[in-house]
Amino acid sequence: MIYFDYSATTPMSDIAIETYNRVASEFFGNSRSLHTHGQESADIIEYSRQSLAQILSCRPQELYFTGSGSESTFLALTGLAFAHQHKGSTILTTRGEHHSVHQALNYLEGFDFKIDYISVDEFGRIQMDHLEHLLNSDVILASIGHANSEVGTIQDLRAIGQLLRKHDVLFHSDCVQTFGKLPIPLALLSSMSASAHKCYGPKGVGLTFIQSRLPWNPFFEGTTHEGGFRAGTVDTPGIAAFAATAEESFQKQDEEMNRLSKLRLHFLQAFEQEKRIILEGHPIKRLPFHLALRIKGIEGQLLMLECNRRGLSISTGSACRVGDTNPSSTLMSIGRSKEEAFELIRITFGRWTTLQDIDKLIVAIHEILERY
């Protein structure tokens, strides 16, 4: 099988596997224990935190390890919202955000927070005039993802961040799809969430950044892990592996994204004359490794199954929506019909994707088009 679903998860890199195995074997102590084994684990976690802080150009105390990107998002949004509720109760977002953002905001609605939705254009990009229109004295927080996982569109975080800062509004961004792949303007963000398994690290490790000047409320009162940010013993080998692979990813970031962008262009050029194939998301301001396609008249699930039968793993959208029979909220938010939304497929490349792999995918999709 050839893997084309890197936005869902990535294989662990060699350095991540090596680091995980060594730390799991030699430094297995609970980092909260006071004996030597515990202190060794605590030292590894703090070294990993410092390494990631250096990569991101932030302070180590501004980073918190969690169990996933989704948990990072939930804890950041709820923690900031409750801590700043005395200033207002309105939170801004878009309907195309990752499911974890909507879960957090749905939870907050039960505590008298109001959610307002920012309009986006046909590519899913924030309409800045509408964002500015929504900004009033009751708005305390905005959550806008750096890049959409379903259509690949990248938001202009700098412009958004500057506008929100002007109005003294906190700015959280889900950077799960861009961490280790694109530059993140962290100085303009109040908080950020990332995930290890999207950049060749292990599953079960997430990262939250929150500016040290900002107060936040813990979701679980009384916990001592991660400065009270989350409950539960942290995964020392997973965190060490995350830091190791993040260092590697950031070093190769520009070179790798340029390579994957060329592969994406090679694929698109093969279908320039095919009128049935539609590229969703922004044609230029998008993830370099990401293709969101609709083939008119063919449901995405059928196309995914046909590719799978030919030894090619693609997806029909965000892996977090598997089992959800509703059409993509992202495509619906940019004006597509339910039928069009169900046509969506997502093809994403990564470190082990080759030109030969792309050529095999091109042949397979041509065959499927001829059949249907």
Secondary structure, 3 states (H helix, E strand, C coil): CEECECCCCCCCCHHHHHHHHHHHHHCCCCCCCCCHHHHHHHHHHHHHHHHHHHHHCCCHHHEEEECCHHHHHHHHHHHHHHHCCCCCCEEEECCCCCHHHHHHHHHHHCCCCEEEECCECCCCCECHHHHHHHCCCCEEEEECCCECCCCCEECCHHHHHHHHHHCCCEEEEECCCCCCCCCCCHHHCCEEEEEHHHCCCCCCCEEEEECCCCCCCCCCCCCCHHHHCCCCCCCHHHHHHHHHHHHHHHHHHHHHHHHHHHHHHHHHHCCCCCCCEEEECCCCCECCCEEEEEECCCCHHHHHHHHHHCCEECECCCHHHCCCCCCCHHHHHCCCCHHHHCCEEEEECCCCCCHHHHHHHHHHHHHHHHHC
